[in-house]
Amino acid sequence: MVRLILLLSLLTYTLFAGEERYPVENCPAYNNLKHTKNTDNLSLDTQRAYPIQRKHKGQYLILIKGENPAQRWVDERCFDGQEEKPADTFFKSDKQTEVKSKDNILALTWHNAYCERYRQRKECQRSLLALGKERYSERHFVLHGLWPQPKSHTYCDVDRELVQLDRIGQWQHLPCLVIDEEVEARLEKVMPGYAVDLHKHEWIKHGTCYGTDATGYFGDAVSFTEQLNSSRVGNFFRDQRGNRVTIEQVRSIFDRTFGRGAGQRVELKCEKGMITELWLHLGSGSDDLGTLLQRGKKTRSRCLGGIVDRAGFQR
């Protein structure tokens, strides 16, 4: 039996081991496609050839003999010799400051509900020093993204390699963005996902189609989020924590806050009985959230109501 297992192992290795190549960089070698684990912190040795087993979404699956696991994922550039490009060469959009997108969705997340579902995520963790203190994200909507419409309008003039990295969730490997310091500080406050590079993903996928540079894009997104949170709508949701609210109630408070008809531009997103997000359909030509709602497209909401979740893990 032992001899049979050894024979099968040798056969498997023979079938999968392909062309051997020398890397051009000392890249880290990850256990998984998303690059979230690297057992023993392995890096490639440029003086050693590695069997290439397959290529997938801008990465190579290689074999490192004697390691456990022996199969590792590395970036394509580690073998192909593609130089790291400065951030401003990846996007033509950085220089396109002509006309802003005319139709957009502002996606705002109720962070308490998000963390009920994803308790282990970095943006949901609390330090011992923060115990007993209410965080901004526990009593306000937080920014998910500002999405030019239609839905297919994404990745405008973005380098193909970056699109691949973004689609497989390797946001930490996306280029750092040049954002005004004041805007970036406000962004970090209203977007807990900043801690896991959500802002890089949002810029790559959506911001490049907005018609401004990164400062303009995030400046607008942050301003709209702040306007919502400081309004009667924000107060309504803070007061309703722990209660169930309906789409009719939500649309009514939007109408009273931002003018008649504003509520018809609002969608609720729900999961497991909780309200998880607000999607606001906005028009263009103003910096005022109420005006943009009046100019937005009317929409339907599949979610008709849900619990406004409190902070902490309760469900």
KARAWO-V707310 format. One record per residue. SS is DSSP state (h for helix, s for strand, l for the rest). Layout:
BEGIN
ss
SS
SS
END
This chain:
BEGIN
ss
l
h
h
h
h
h
h
h
h
h
h
h
h
h
h
h
l
l
l
s
s
s
l
l
l
l
l
s
l
s
l
l
l
l
l
l
l
l
h
h
h
l
s
l
l
l
l
l
s
s
s
s
s
s
s
s
l
l
s
s
s
s
s
l
l
l
l
l
l
l
s
s
s
s
s
l
h
h
h
h
l
l
l
l
l
l
h
h
h
l
s
h
h
h
h
l
l
l
l
l
l
l
l
s
s
s
s
s
s
s
h
h
h
h
h
h
h
l
l
l
l
h
h
h
l
l
l
h
h
h
l
l
l
l
l
h
h
h
l
l
s
s
s
s
s
s
s
s
l
l
l
l
l
l
l
l
l
s
l
h
h
h
h
h
h
h
h
l
l
l
h
h
h
l
l
l
l
l
l
l
h
h
h
h
h
h
h
h
h
h
l
h
h
h
h
h
l
h
h
h
h
h
h
h
h
l
h
h
h
l
l
l
l
h
h
h
h
h
h
h
h
h
h
h
h
h
h
h
h
l
l
h
h
h
h
h
h
h
h
l
l
l
l
s
s
s
h
h
h
h
h
h
h
h
h
h
h
h
l
l
l
h
h
h
h
s
s
s
s
s
s
l
l
s
s
s
s
s
s
s
s
s
l
l
l
l
l
l
h
h
h
h
h
h
h
l
l
l
l
l
l
l
l
l
s
s
s
l
l
l
l
l
l
l
l
END
